[in-house]
Amino acid sequence: MKTIRSRWKAPIYRKSYRKKYGSSCFLEPRTLRYPICTKGQLDCKALSAARYYAMLSKNKKVLAKIRKTRKHCI
């Protein structure tokens, strides 16, 4: 039987990622939610994924941050 691997990263990984690249790689750095960087640089695909999940949870604060940050992805 094959196991399905999910792309979710454990909080331990996210803590080390924040330590290495800073809290600017997360839209909610306190809770380590909505990572938007890949190897320390802004990733437009990660930003669109964060937008999708923020819309699902109706998180207006994160959506406002995404609108400001999206200008860099054009």
Secondary structure, DSSP 4 states (H G I P E B T S, - for coil): -PPPPP-PPPHHHHHHHHHHH-GGGEEETTTTEEE-EETTEE-HHHHHHHHHHHHHHT-HHHHHHHHHHGGGG-
